Amino acid sequence: EQLWVAECDGQPVGFAAVWTADNFLHHLFVDPDWQGKHIGSALLAQVERSFTASGTLKCLMENKNALRFYQRHGWTIEAQGASPEGRYWLMRSPRP
């Protein structure tokens, strides 16, 4: 697993975590007070640079903001599924 933490003045404001063997982004979080400041975009760019092949993630269907965020960055919906957390979209990154 690879983890990146975004900081401002030494305080964590977001993070991303990837299962590197699978090129799977399993967490991307930005503190709500810091959203809209390109922190999520910077974390996602770092994640995408780490991929050795096209990456995937699961986005809960109810999380419309996250879905729009990933689609703005070129991610596409490949399938849908269900988990204990709820129904999700399986998404794929635009580049390896």
Contacts in CASP RR format, 6 or more apart in sequence:
PFRMAT RR
TARGET T0000
AUTHOR 0000-0000-0000
METHOD contacts of the structure
MODEL  1
EQLWVAECDGQPVGFAAVWTADNFLHHLFVDPDWQGKHIGSALLAQVERS
FTASGTLKCLMENKNALRFYQRHGWTIEAQGASPEGRYWLMRSPRP
1 17 0 8 1.000
1 18 0 8 1.000
1 19 0 8 1.000
1 20 0 8 1.000
2 17 0 8 1.000
2 18 0 8 1.000
2 20 0 8 1.000
2 50 0 8 1.000
3 15 0 8 1.000
3 16 0 8 1.000
3 17 0 8 1.000
3 18 0 8 1.000
4 15 0 8 1.000
4 16 0 8 1.000
4 17 0 8 1.000
4 43 0 8 1.000
4 46 0 8 1.000
4 47 0 8 1.000
5 12 0 8 1.000
5 14 0 8 1.000
5 15 0 8 1.000
6 12 0 8 1.000
6 13 0 8 1.000
6 14 0 8 1.000
6 15 0 8 1.000
6 30 0 8 1.000
6 34 0 8 1.000
6 39 0 8 1.000
6 40 0 8 1.000
6 42 0 8 1.000
6 43 0 8 1.000
7 13 0 8 1.000
8 34 0 8 1.000
12 31 0 8 1.000
13 30 0 8 1.000
13 31 0 8 1.000
13 33 0 8 1.000
13 34 0 8 1.000
13 39 0 8 1.000
14 29 0 8 1.000
14 30 0 8 1.000
14 31 0 8 1.000
14 34 0 8 1.000
14 39 0 8 1.000
14 40 0 8 1.000
14 43 0 8 1.000
15 27 0 8 1.000
15 28 0 8 1.000
15 29 0 8 1.000
15 43 0 8 1.000
16 25 0 8 1.000
16 27 0 8 1.000
16 28 0 8 1.000
16 29 0 8 1.000
16 40 0 8 1.000
16 43 0 8 1.000
16 44 0 8 1.000
16 46 0 8 1.000
16 47 0 8 1.000
17 25 0 8 1.000
17 26 0 8 1.000
17 27 0 8 1.000
17 28 0 8 1.000
18 24 0 8 1.000
18 25 0 8 1.000
18 26 0 8 1.000
18 47 0 8 1.000
18 50 0 8 1.000
18 51 0 8 1.000
19 26 0 8 1.000
20 50 0 8 1.000
20 52 0 8 1.000
22 56 0 8 1.000
23 51 0 8 1.000
23 52 0 8 1.000
23 53 0 8 1.000
23 54 0 8 1.000
23 55 0 8 1.000
23 56 0 8 1.000
23 93 0 8 1.000
24 55 0 8 1.000
24 56 0 8 1.000
24 57 0 8 1.000
25 44 0 8 1.000
25 47 0 8 1.000
25 55 0 8 1.000
25 56 0 8 1.000
25 57 0 8 1.000
26 57 0 8 1.000
26 58 0 8 1.000
28 40 0 8 1.000
28 43 0 8 1.000
28 44 0 8 1.000
28 47 0 8 1.000
28 57 0 8 1.000
30 36 0 8 1.000
30 39 0 8 1.000
30 40 0 8 1.000
30 43 0 8 1.000
40 69 0 8 1.000
41 73 0 8 1.000
44 70 0 8 1.000
44 73 0 8 1.000
48 55 0 8 1.000
48 93 0 8 1.000
48 95 0 8 1.000
51 93 0 8 1.000
51 95 0 8 1.000
51 96 0 8 1.000
52 96 0 8 1.000
53 96 0 8 1.000
54 92 0 8 1.000
54 93 0 8 1.000
54 95 0 8 1.000
54 96 0 8 1.000
55 92 0 8 1.000
55 93 0 8 1.000
55 96 0 8 1.000
56 78 0 8 1.000
56 90 0 8 1.000
56 91 0 8 1.000
56 92 0 8 1.000
56 93 0 8 1.000
57 70 0 8 1.000
57 75 0 8 1.000
57 90 0 8 1.000
57 91 0 8 1.000
57 93 0 8 1.000
58 83 0 8 1.000
58 88 0 8 1.000
58 89 0 8 1.000
58 90 0 8 1.000
58 91 0 8 1.000
59 66 0 8 1.000
59 67 0 8 1.000
59 70 0 8 1.000
59 88 0 8 1.000
59 89 0 8 1.000
59 91 0 8 1.000
60 66 0 8 1.000
60 85 0 8 1.000
60 86 0 8 1.000
60 87 0 8 1.000
60 88 0 8 1.000
61 67 0 8 1.000
61 80 0 8 1.000
61 86 0 8 1.000
61 87 0 8 1.000
61 88 0 8 1.000
61 89 0 8 1.000
62 86 0 8 1.000
62 87 0 8 1.000
67 89 0 8 1.000
70 91 0 8 1.000
73 94 0 8 1.000
74 93 0 8 1.000
74 94 0 8 1.000
75 91 0 8 1.000
75 92 0 8 1.000
75 93 0 8 1.000
75 94 0 8 1.000
76 91 0 8 1.000
76 92 0 8 1.000
76 94 0 8 1.000
77 89 0 8 1.000
77 90 0 8 1.000
77 91 0 8 1.000
78 90 0 8 1.000
78 91 0 8 1.000
78 92 0 8 1.000
79 89 0 8 1.000
79 90 0 8 1.000
80 87 0 8 1.000
80 88 0 8 1.000
80 89 0 8 1.000
80 90 0 8 1.000
81 87 0 8 1.000
81 88 0 8 1.000
81 89 0 8 1.000
81 90 0 8 1.000
82 88 0 8 1.000
END
